[in-house]
Amino acid sequence: MFHDLLEMVINFVNSIGYLGVYLYMVMVGTFIPVPSELVLLPAGYLAAKGEKNLFLLWISGALGSLTGALINYFLAKYLVNKLLKDKPIIKKVNNFWNAHGKISAFLAPLTPGLGQYISIPAGLSHMPLRWFIPLTFSANLIWVGFMLMIGYLFGTGEKAHKGVVLGSLVLLGGVIIIASIYVFRELKKEK
């Protein structure tokens, strides 16, 4: 049964192609809670079999995630900001984002569960797109490449899911180290 389900997912990913990967990753990049692993692991596996081009999967996935993040960004910038304009929470978000927005925009997409939501405070605080786009896209390149490579190296079964868990812990550890260095540097500046 599990093998049949897995085969169905692989066939689905194969049939949707690069545009389908892009559109799925647009959903992943927005506030819709869908897992990127569902498409990226089988896509990496298909690349390993020579049925898909790894580079095109990587670019279409990262661009899809960025597009989803931009949807969140603009929704927050225009819609949510109008609804909450005079609320104290907006001032708090703006203060935090002005001080730590760049590092947050880069590190959050590398953290499982936070990536798609970081664009909301970026939009609320009107983070300049000249910073938001390259930081978010770079982080999405790392995440999408990481997921594709797990599928490429381990396939789509239990071994791949163990790789996702282990790899996510490694990425999270890297994020914690970078964030700790950043916080230490900021505290040192204040003294």
Accessible surface in RSA format (square Angstrom, percent):
REM  Atomic radii and reference values for relative SASA: ProtOr
REM  Chains: A
REM  Algorithm: Lee & Richards
REM  Probe-radius: 1.40
REM  Slices: 20
REM RES _ NUM      All-atoms   Total-Side   Main-Chain    Non-polar    All polar
REM                ABS   REL    ABS   REL    ABS   REL    ABS   REL    ABS   REL
RES MET A   1   196.77 101.9 153.63 101.7  43.14 102.7 121.34 103.2  75.43  99.9
RES PHE A   2   120.41  60.2 113.85  70.5   6.56  17.1 116.15  70.4   4.27  12.2
RES HIS A   3   127.52  69.7 124.87  86.8   2.65   6.8  88.19  90.9  39.33  45.8
RES ASP A   4    99.06  69.4  92.18  91.8   6.88  16.3  29.48  69.4  69.58  69.4
RES LEU A   5    92.77  51.7  88.80  63.5   3.97  10.0  92.17  64.7   0.60   1.6
RES LEU A   6    34.56  19.2  33.22  23.8   1.34   3.4  34.44  24.2   0.12   0.3
RES GLU A   7    75.46  43.3  75.21  56.9   0.25   0.6  31.78  61.5  43.68  35.7
RES MET A   8   118.52  61.4 113.48  75.1   5.04  12.0  78.20  66.5  40.32  53.4
RES VAL A   9    29.18  19.2  27.86  25.2   1.31   3.2  29.18  25.4   0.00   0.0
RES ILE A  10    13.36   7.6  13.36  10.0   0.00   0.0  13.36   9.6   0.00   0.0
RES ASN A  11    81.41  56.1  77.11  74.5   4.30  10.3  24.89  59.9  56.52  54.6
RES PHE A  12   109.27  54.7 103.63  64.2   5.63  14.7 108.69  65.9   0.58   1.7
RES VAL A  13     1.27   0.8   0.97   0.9   0.30   0.7   0.97   0.8   0.30   0.8
RES ASN A  14    49.22  33.9  42.09  40.7   7.13  17.2   3.85   9.3  45.36  43.8
RES SER A  15    90.52  76.5  50.87  67.9  39.65  91.3  50.70 108.0  39.82  55.8
RES ILE A  16    43.92  25.0  24.81  18.5  19.11  46.1  31.49  22.7  12.44  33.8
RES GLY A  17    14.06  17.3   0.00   N/A  14.06  17.3  14.06  38.6   0.00   0.0
RES TYR A  18    70.75  33.0  67.86  38.6   2.89   7.5  58.90  44.3  11.85  14.6
RES LEU A  19   124.54  69.4 116.38  83.3   8.16  20.5 120.06  84.3   4.48  12.1
RES GLY A  20    12.81  15.8   0.00   N/A  12.81  15.8  10.37  28.5   2.44   5.5
RES VAL A  21     0.65   0.4   0.65   0.6   0.00   0.0   0.65   0.6   0.00   0.0
RES TYR A  22    58.05  27.1  58.05  33.0   0.00   0.0  37.36  28.1  20.69  25.5
RES LEU A  23    96.65  53.8  92.67  66.3   3.97  10.0  93.04  65.3   3.61   9.7
RES TYR A  24    24.46  11.4  21.49  12.2   2.97   7.7  23.18  17.4   1.28   1.6
RES MET A  25     0.48   0.2   0.48   0.3   0.00   0.0   0.48   0.4   0.00   0.0
RES VAL A  26    22.20  14.6  22.20  20.1   0.00   0.0  22.20  19.3   0.00   0.0
RES MET A  27    73.06  37.8  72.47  48.0   0.59   1.4  44.28  37.6  28.78  38.1
RES VAL A  28    18.93  12.5  18.79  17.0   0.14   0.3  18.79  16.3   0.14   0.4
RES GLY A  29     5.72   7.1   0.00   N/A   5.72   7.1   5.66  15.5   0.06   0.1
RES THR A  30     8.94   6.4   8.94   9.1   0.00   0.0   8.94  12.0   0.00   0.0
RES PHE A  31   102.21  51.1  95.74  59.3   6.47  16.8  95.74  58.0   6.47  18.5
RES ILE A  32    72.60  41.3  71.42  53.2   1.18   2.8  72.56  52.3   0.04   0.1
RES PRO A  33   108.05  78.7  84.70  77.2  23.34  84.9  88.10  72.7  19.95 124.0
RES VAL A  34    37.40  24.6  31.00  28.1   6.40  15.4  31.98  27.8   5.42  14.7
RES PRO A  35    74.67  54.4  64.25  58.6  10.43  37.9  73.83  61.0   0.85   5.3
RES SER A  36     6.54   5.5   4.25   5.7   2.30   5.3   0.84   1.8   5.70   8.0
RES GLU A  37    43.35  24.9  41.71  31.6   1.64   3.9  13.22  25.6  30.14  24.6
RES LEU A  38    91.43  50.9  84.34  60.3   7.09  17.8  90.65  63.7   0.77   2.1
RES VAL A  39     1.41   0.9   1.41   1.3   0.00   0.0   1.41   1.2   0.00   0.0
RES LEU A  40     0.00   0.0   0.00   0.0   0.00   0.0   0.00   0.0   0.00   0.0
RES LEU A  41     3.08   1.7   3.08   2.2   0.00   0.0   3.08   2.2   0.00   0.0
RES PRO A  42     5.15   3.8   5.15   4.7   0.00   0.0   5.15   4.3   0.00   0.0
RES ALA A  43     0.00   0.0   0.00   0.0   0.00   0.0   0.00   0.0   0.00   0.0
RES GLY A  44     0.00   0.0   0.00   N/A   0.00   0.0   0.00   0.0   0.00   0.0
RES TYR A  45    66.41  31.0  66.41  37.8   0.00   0.0  30.60  23.0  35.81  44.1
RES LEU A  46     1.06   0.6   1.06   0.8   0.00   0.0   1.06   0.7   0.00   0.0
RES ALA A  47    10.15   9.3   0.41   0.6   9.75  22.2   0.41   0.6   9.75  25.8
RES ALA A  48    47.13  43.3  17.19  26.5  29.94  68.1  17.78  25.0  29.35  77.7
RES LYS A  49   107.84  52.6  71.91  44.1  35.92  85.5  48.97  44.1  58.87  62.7
RES GLY A  50    65.07  80.2   0.00   N/A  65.07  80.2  31.60  86.7  33.47  75.0
RES GLU A  51    79.87  45.9  52.82  40.0  27.06  64.4  33.73  65.2  46.15  37.7
RES LYS A  52    35.94  17.5  24.88  15.3  11.06  26.3   6.32   5.7  29.62  31.6
RES ASN A  53    72.75  50.2  63.56  61.4   9.19  22.1  16.89  40.7  55.85  54.0
RES LEU A  54    55.10  30.7  50.24  35.9   4.87  12.2  50.24  35.3   4.87  13.1
RES PHE A  55   117.84  59.0 112.81  69.9   5.04  13.1 115.56  70.1   2.28   6.5
RES LEU A  56    84.19  46.9  83.01  59.4   1.18   3.0  83.04  58.3   1.15   3.1
RES LEU A  57     0.65   0.4   0.65   0.5   0.00   0.0   0.65   0.5   0.00   0.0
RES TRP A  58    84.40  33.9  84.40  40.9   0.00   0.0  84.40  45.0   0.00   0.0
RES ILE A  59    48.19  27.4  48.19  35.9   0.00   0.0  48.19  34.7   0.00   0.0
RES SER A  60    14.92  12.6  12.63  16.9   2.29   5.3  14.87  31.7   0.06   0.1
RES GLY A  61     0.00   0.0   0.00   N/A   0.00   0.0   0.00   0.0   0.00   0.0
RES ALA A  62     0.00   0.0   0.00   0.0   0.00   0.0   0.00   0.0   0.00   0.0
RES LEU A  63    75.95  42.3  75.69  54.1   0.26   0.7  75.69  53.2   0.26   0.7
RES GLY A  64     0.00   0.0   0.00   N/A   0.00   0.0   0.00   0.0   0.00   0.0
RES SER A  65     7.18   6.1   6.63   8.9   0.55   1.3   3.90   8.3   3.28   4.6
RES LEU A  66    17.01   9.5  17.01  12.2   0.00   0.0  17.01  11.9   0.00   0.0
RES THR A  67    42.53  30.3  42.31  42.9   0.22   0.5  29.45  39.6  13.08  19.8
RES GLY A  68     0.00   0.0   0.00   N/A   0.00   0.0   0.00   0.0   0.00   0.0
RES ALA A  69     4.90   4.5   4.90   7.6   0.00   0.0   4.90   6.9   0.00   0.0
RES LEU A  70    37.39  20.8  37.30  26.7   0.09   0.2  37.39  26.3   0.00   0.0
RES ILE A  71    73.02  41.6  67.45  50.2   5.58  13.4  72.36  52.1   0.66   1.8
RES ASN A  72     1.58   1.1   0.04   0.0   1.54   3.7   1.18   2.8   0.40   0.4
RES TYR A  73     1.35   0.6   1.35   0.8   0.00   0.0   0.00   0.0   1.35   1.7
RES PHE A  74    75.80  37.9  73.71  45.7   2.09   5.4  74.01  44.9   1.79   5.1
RES LEU A  75    69.17  38.5  66.65  47.7   2.52   6.3  68.74  48.3   0.43   1.2
RES ALA A  76     1.00   0.9   0.68   1.0   0.32   0.7   0.80   1.1   0.21   0.5
RES LYS A  77    41.70  20.3  38.11  23.4   3.60   8.6   6.87   6.2  34.83  37.1
RES TYR A  78   119.27  55.7 118.04  67.2   1.23   3.2  89.68  67.4  29.59  36.5
RES LEU A  79   100.16  55.8  97.80  70.0   2.36   5.9 100.16  70.3   0.00   0.0
RES VAL A  80    44.39  29.2  44.39  40.2   0.00   0.0  44.39  38.6   0.00   0.0
RES ASN A  81    19.69  13.6  19.12  18.5   0.57   1.4   7.70  18.5  11.99  11.6
RES LYS A  82   159.70  77.9 138.07  84.7  21.63  51.5  83.18  74.9  76.52  81.5
RES LEU A  83   131.31  73.1 105.04  75.1  26.27  66.0 108.42  76.1  22.89  61.6
RES LEU A  84    60.87  33.9  60.54  43.3   0.33   0.8  60.87  42.7   0.00   0.0
RES LYS A  85   149.08  72.7 134.81  82.7  14.27  34.0  78.21  70.4  70.87  75.5
RES ASP A  86   131.88  92.4 104.85 104.4  27.03  63.9  39.88  93.9  92.00  91.8
RES LYS A  87   105.80  51.6 105.40  64.7   0.40   0.9  49.10  44.2  56.70  60.4
RES PRO A  88    93.03  67.8  89.91  82.0   3.12  11.3  92.36  76.3   0.67   4.2
RES ILE A  89    92.76  52.8  89.90  67.0   2.86   6.9  91.14  65.6   1.63   4.4
RES ILE A  90    10.07   5.7  10.07   7.5   0.00   0.0  10.07   7.2   0.00   0.0
RES LYS A  91   142.95  69.7 141.17  86.6   1.78   4.2  86.45  77.8  56.50  60.2
RES LYS A  92   140.02  68.3 133.90  82.2   6.12  14.6  78.64  70.8  61.38  65.4
RES VAL A  93    28.96  19.1  25.40  23.0   3.56   8.6  28.95  25.2   0.01   0.0
RES ASN A  94    42.25  29.1  42.25  40.8   0.00   0.0  12.80  30.8  29.45  28.5
RES ASN A  95   103.88  71.6  94.55  91.4   9.33  22.5  27.58  66.4  76.30  73.7
RES PHE A  96   106.68  53.4 100.34  62.2   6.34  16.5 106.41  64.5   0.27   0.8
RES TRP A  97    10.54   4.2   6.38   3.1   4.16   9.8   6.38   3.4   4.16   6.7
RES ASN A  98   120.84  83.3  84.16  81.3  36.68  88.3  31.70  76.3  89.13  86.2
RES ALA A  99    58.14  53.5  33.01  50.9  25.13  57.2  42.99  60.5  15.16  40.1
RES HIS A 100    51.13  27.9  49.48  34.4   1.65   4.2  26.67  27.5  24.46  28.5
RES GLY A 101     3.75   4.6   0.00   N/A   3.75   4.6   1.67   4.6   2.08   4.7
RES LYS A 102   103.07  50.3  99.87  61.3   3.20   7.6  61.91  55.7  41.16  43.8
RES ILE A 103    40.58  23.1  35.67  26.6   4.91  11.8  38.66  27.8   1.92   5.2
RES SER A 104    17.85  15.1  11.69  15.6   6.15  14.2  10.62  22.6   7.22  10.1
RES ALA A 105     0.01   0.0   0.01   0.0   0.00   0.0   0.01   0.0   0.00   0.0
RES PHE A 106    47.45  23.7  47.45  29.4   0.00   0.0  47.45  28.8   0.00   0.0
RES LEU A 107    11.41   6.4  11.41   8.2   0.00   0.0  11.41   8.0   0.00   0.0
RES ALA A 108     9.11   8.4   5.74   8.9   3.37   7.7   8.51  12.0   0.60   1.6
RES PRO A 109    10.28   7.5   2.58   2.4   7.69  28.0   2.72   2.2   7.56  47.0
RES LEU A 110     8.94   5.0   8.94   6.4   0.00   0.0   8.94   6.3   0.00   0.0
RES THR A 111    18.67  13.3  16.94  17.2   1.72   4.1  14.76  19.8   3.90   5.9
RES PRO A 112    62.29  45.4  39.00  35.6  23.29  84.7  44.85  37.0  17.44 108.4
RES GLY A 113    53.96  66.5   0.00   N/A  53.96  66.5  34.04  93.4  19.92  44.6
RES LEU A 114    97.53  54.3  97.05  69.4   0.48   1.2  97.05  68.2   0.48   1.3
RES GLY A 115    16.87  20.8   0.00   N/A  16.87  20.8  10.92  30.0   5.95  13.3
RES GLN A 116    31.62  17.7  26.62  19.5   5.00  11.9   4.35   9.3  27.27  20.7
RES TYR A 117    82.97  38.7  80.96  46.1   2.01   5.2  64.22  48.3  18.75  23.1
RES ILE A 118    28.06  16.0  25.80  19.2   2.26   5.4  27.77  20.0   0.29   0.8
RES SER A 119     0.00   0.0   0.00   0.0   0.00   0.0   0.00   0.0   0.00   0.0
RES ILE A 120    51.84  29.5  51.84  38.6   0.00   0.0  51.84  37.3   0.00   0.0
RES PRO A 121    32.37  23.6  32.37  29.5   0.00   0.0  32.37  26.7   0.00   0.0
RES ALA A 122     0.00   0.0   0.00   0.0   0.00   0.0   0.00   0.0   0.00   0.0
RES GLY A 123     0.00   0.0   0.00   N/A   0.00   0.0   0.00   0.0   0.00   0.0
RES LEU A 124    15.11   8.4  14.75  10.5   0.36   0.9  14.75  10.4   0.36   1.0
RES SER A 125    16.00  13.5   0.16   0.2  15.84  36.5   0.56   1.2  15.44  21.6
RES HIS A 126    88.79  48.5  74.70  51.9  14.09  36.0  57.38  59.1  31.42  36.6
RES MET A 127     8.95   4.6   5.99   4.0   2.96   7.1   8.85   7.5   0.10   0.1
RES PRO A 128    64.53  47.0  54.66  49.8   9.87  35.9  64.53  53.3   0.00   0.0
RES LEU A 129    59.27  33.0  53.53  38.3   5.74  14.4  53.53  37.6   5.74  15.4
RES ARG A 130   170.98  71.8 146.59  74.7  24.39  58.1  76.61 104.7  94.38  57.2
RES TRP A 131    88.61  35.6  88.61  42.9   0.00   0.0  83.63  44.6   4.99   8.1
RES PHE A 132     0.24   0.1   0.24   0.2   0.00   0.0   0.24   0.1   0.00   0.0
RES ILE A 133    62.04  35.3  62.04  46.2   0.00   0.0  62.04  44.7   0.00   0.0
RES PRO A 134    64.45  47.0  58.88  53.7   5.57  20.3  64.11  52.9   0.34   2.1
RES LEU A 135    38.32  21.3  38.01  27.2   0.31   0.8  38.32  26.9   0.00   0.0
RES THR A 136     2.33   1.7   2.33   2.4   0.00   0.0   2.33   3.1   0.00   0.0
RES PHE A 137    46.63  23.3  46.63  28.9   0.00   0.0  46.63  28.3   0.00   0.0
RES SER A 138    46.48  39.3  44.55  59.5   1.93   4.5  18.14  38.6  28.34  39.7
RES ALA A 139     0.00   0.0   0.00   0.0   0.00   0.0   0.00   0.0   0.00   0.0
RES ASN A 140    13.54   9.3  13.49  13.0   0.04   0.1   0.04   0.1  13.49  13.0
RES LEU A 141    37.77  21.0  37.09  26.5   0.68   1.7  37.11  26.1   0.66   1.8
RES ILE A 142    76.00  43.2  67.13  50.0   8.87  21.4  74.06  53.3   1.94   5.3
RES TRP A 143    28.12  11.3  28.12  13.6   0.00   0.0  22.58  12.0   5.53   9.0
RES VAL A 144     0.14   0.1   0.14   0.1   0.00   0.0   0.14   0.1   0.00   0.0
RES GLY A 145    14.38  17.7   0.00   N/A  14.38  17.7  14.38  39.5   0.00   0.0
RES PHE A 146    41.81  20.9  32.96  20.4   8.86  23.0  39.86  24.2   1.95   5.6
RES MET A 147     0.00   0.0   0.00   0.0   0.00   0.0   0.00   0.0   0.00   0.0
RES LEU A 148     1.26   0.7   1.26   0.9   0.00   0.0   1.26   0.9   0.00   0.0
RES MET A 149    75.08  38.9  75.08  49.7   0.00   0.0  66.78  56.8   8.30  11.0
RES ILE A 150    11.11   6.3  11.02   8.2   0.09   0.2  11.08   8.0   0.04   0.1
RES GLY A 151     0.03   0.0   0.00   N/A   0.03   0.0   0.00   0.0   0.03   0.1
RES TYR A 152    84.71  39.6  74.21  42.2  10.50  27.3  29.78  22.4  54.93  67.7
RES LEU A 153   117.28  65.3  85.01  60.8  32.27  81.1  87.29  61.3  29.99  80.7
RES PHE A 154    82.85  41.5  64.99  40.3  17.87  46.5  70.31  42.6  12.54  35.9
RES GLY A 155    11.83  14.6   0.00   N/A  11.83  14.6   9.36  25.7   2.47   5.5
RES THR A 156     9.84   7.0   5.64   5.7   4.20  10.0   1.69   2.3   8.15  12.3
RES GLY A 157    19.02  23.5   0.00   N/A  19.02  23.5  15.10  41.5   3.91   8.8
RES GLU A 158   117.21  67.3 109.61  82.9   7.60  18.1  46.75  90.4  70.46  57.5
RES LYS A 159   137.90  67.3 130.79  80.2   7.11  16.9  77.05  69.3  60.85  64.8
RES ALA A 160     0.00   0.0   0.00   0.0   0.00   0.0   0.00   0.0   0.00   0.0
RES HIS A 161    86.61  47.3  85.77  59.6   0.85   2.2  56.61  58.3  30.01  34.9
RES LYS A 162   131.87  64.3 126.22  77.4   5.65  13.5  80.45  72.4  51.42  54.8
RES GLY A 163    12.99  16.0   0.00   N/A  12.99  16.0  10.20  28.0   2.79   6.2
RES VAL A 164    13.33   8.8  13.33  12.1   0.00   0.0  13.33  11.6   0.00   0.0
RES VAL A 165    92.86  61.1  89.71  81.2   3.15   7.6  92.60  80.5   0.26   0.7
RES LEU A 166   118.92  66.2 117.86  84.3   1.05   2.6 118.81  83.4   0.11   0.3
RES GLY A 167    10.85  13.4   0.00   N/A  10.85  13.4  10.15  27.9   0.70   1.6
RES SER A 168    16.44  13.9  16.01  21.4   0.43   1.0  12.98  27.6   3.46   4.9
RES LEU A 169   107.26  59.7  99.35  71.1   7.91  19.9  99.67  70.0   7.59  20.4
RES VAL A 170   103.23  67.9  92.39  83.6  10.84  26.1  99.44  86.4   3.79  10.3
RES LEU A 171    31.60  17.6  29.52  21.1   2.08   5.2  30.93  21.7   0.67   1.8
RES LEU A 172    58.98  32.8  58.98  42.2   0.00   0.0  58.98  41.4   0.00   0.0
RES GLY A 173    27.06  33.4   0.00   N/A  27.06  33.4  26.09  71.6   0.97   2.2
RES GLY A 174    29.01  35.8   0.00   N/A  29.01  35.8  27.19  74.6   1.81   4.1
RES VAL A 175    15.69  10.3  15.07  13.6   0.62   1.5  15.07  13.1   0.62   1.7
RES ILE A 176    98.97  56.3  96.99  72.3   1.98   4.8  98.78  71.1   0.19   0.5
RES ILE A 177   109.06  62.1 106.19  79.1   2.87   6.9 108.91  78.4   0.15   0.4
RES ILE A 178    74.08  42.2  73.13  54.5   0.95   2.3  73.45  52.9   0.63   1.7
RES ALA A 179    34.31  31.5  33.65  51.9   0.66   1.5  34.31  48.3   0.00   0.0
RES SER A 180    61.38  51.9  50.91  67.9  10.47  24.1  36.76  78.3  24.62  34.5
RES ILE A 181   110.06  62.6 107.25  79.9   2.81   6.8 109.79  79.1   0.27   0.7
RES TYR A 182    33.23  15.5  31.06  17.7   2.18   5.7  26.90  20.2   6.33   7.8
RES VAL A 183    79.33  52.2  78.53  71.1   0.80   1.9  79.33  68.9   0.00   0.0
RES PHE A 184   132.81  66.4 130.95  81.1   1.87   4.9 132.34  80.2   0.47   1.3
RES ARG A 185   122.63  51.5 121.58  62.0   1.06   2.5  53.12  72.6  69.51  42.1
RES GLU A 186    35.41  20.3  35.08  26.5   0.33   0.8   7.99  15.5  27.41  22.4
RES LEU A 187    95.35  53.1  94.14  67.3   1.21   3.0  94.14  66.1   1.21   3.3
RES LYS A 188   139.18  67.9 126.42  77.6  12.76  30.4  76.92  69.2  62.26  66.3
RES LYS A 189   133.94  65.3  99.05  60.8  34.89  83.1  76.92  69.2  57.02  60.7
RES GLU A 190   142.88  82.0 104.37  79.0  38.52  91.7  46.47  89.9  96.41  78.7
RES LYS A 191   212.03 103.4 148.89  91.4  63.14 150.3 109.97  99.0 102.06 108.7
END  Absolute sums over single chains surface
CHAIN  1 A    10576.5       9258.1       1318.4       7758.7       2817.9
END  Absolute sums over all chains
TOTAL         10576.5       9258.1       1318.4       7758.7       2817.9
